[in-house]
Amino acid sequence: FLADRRCQNVINNEWLGSWADWNFCSRATRAFRVSLHTIFFFAASFLYIVTINRLPGSCRIPYARFLSSLFAHLLFIGCIVFNMQWDEPRDLRGLPDAGLKLFVLVYIWLYVFGEYFVLVTDLWRLGFRRYFDAWWHWYENFIKSYLGD
C-alpha cells in the first residue's frame, strides 16, 4: 500500500504542505524558505508566538517544523560543545565573565526548559496513557532525564 506511487505523492504533499512546489520555485524562494527556519529561526519563532500562530504560515508545514527543530537541536549541541571548550577558569559561582558565554548558557537553559514545556503540554493534551503508548516518548523522556542531571 505505502509503496504505491499515488500514496507516496499524498504523503509527500502532506509533508511539504505549501512547499510542494519546491521543484518549480526559484532559488531565491527556496533560499528564503530554508533561511527563515534556519538562520532566522529566532525571529520566525518570535513572530509566530507574538502573532498567535498566524505568521509565518510556514510554521504549520511539517517539513518546516522539522527543519526548525533540527536546526534548534544542532544549535543546542553546538552551544553545549562551545560551553565545554570555552577557556575560562572553573568557577562554579556567579555568572560567566564573557557576555557570549552568558548568551550560550541562556540558550542552553531555554532549550531545556522548552523541551520540558513541550513534554508537559503533550502530557496534558494526550493524557498519561496515550502519551506513553508511543515508544518515541519513552526515548525522548530518557534523553530529557539525561539532560536534567
N, C-alpha and C positions, 0 to 999 in steps of 0.2 A: 504493500500500500504506500509506504513512505518513499519507495524508490521510483514511483511513477512521476513523470516529468510535470504533470499538472499539479500534483501535490507539492512538489518542490517549488514550483512557481508561487503557489499560495503562501507557503511558509516564507519564502524569500520576500514576498510583498508585505507580509505581516511584520517581518523582522526589520525591513528597511523603511516601512511606512512611506512618508512623502519623499524619502531619499531613494525610492525605487527607480528614479530617472538618472541614477548615478552614471550610467554609460553614455547618456545623451547630454549631460550638462557640461558647461565649460569648466576649464581648470580653475578659474577664479572662484566659481561657485563651489567646487569641491574643496578648494583650499579654505574658503570661508567656513564651510560646514564643519570641517575637521578642526580648524583652529578655534572655533567657538567652543568646542568641547575638549580641547587640549590646552592650548596656550592661554586662551581667555576663559578658562574654566571657572576661575573665581568670580569674574564679572558676570558670566552667564548664570552661575548658581545664585548669586546675589540678586540679579534681575528676576530670576524665576521665583525666588522667595518673596521679594518685595511686591511683585505684581500678582501675587496669589495664584501662581501656576498658569499664568496666561502667556507671558513672554519669557524666554523664546519658546516658540511652539515645538521646536525640535526636541525639547526635553521629554516629550511624550513618545518619542520614537525609540523602540527597544535597542536598536543598534547604537543610537546616540547616547542613550543612558549607559550602555555597556562601555562605550568609548570614554565617557566621563568617569565612570567608576574605575576603569583600568588606569586611566591617567592619574586619578587621585591616589590609587593604591601604589603605583610606581613612584609618584612624588613622595608618598609616605615612606616607602622603603628607602628612597634616596635621602630623605631627611634623617632617618634613623642612622644610616651609614655616615652621613655628614656629621651628625651629632657625636657619634662614637669616635670618629677620626679627628675631631677638632683638637688642635694643640692648645690646651688650656690646663692650668693646674687643677688637680682633682679636689675641688672644694664643693662639698655637697650642700652647704648652707648658703642661702641667698640666691639672687638672680645672677645669671651669667654676665660677665663684663661686656661682651660684644653684643651689639644690637641684632646682628644677623643670627647669632645663636639663640637669642631670645625669641626671634620670629620663628625659627625652626622648632623650638620647643613648644611654642604656642600652637603651631600647625600640628605637631605630633599629638598633643593633648586634645585638640579639637577633633582630629580624625578619630581618635579612640573614643571620645565621648559621642561623636556622631554614629559610630558603629554600635555603641550600646543603645543609643536613642532609636536606631532602626530596629534593633532586637526587641526593645520594649514595645514599640508601635506594632511590630509584626505579631508579637505575642498577644497584644490587646485585640488586634484585628482578627486574627485567626483562632485564638483560643489555644490553650496549652496542648491539648491532644492533637489538633490539626497541625499546629506548628511543628511538633516533634514527630509527626508522621513522615515528614520528608527527611531523607538521610543527610542532605546537604546542610540542614540546620544544625544537626549534631556536629558536623565538621566545623561549621562556622563558629559555633559556641565553644568548641575545643580551642580553636585559634584565638578567639576573643579572651578566653580564660588564660591562655598563654600570655597574651599582651597585658593582661591585668596584673600579672605577678611582678 
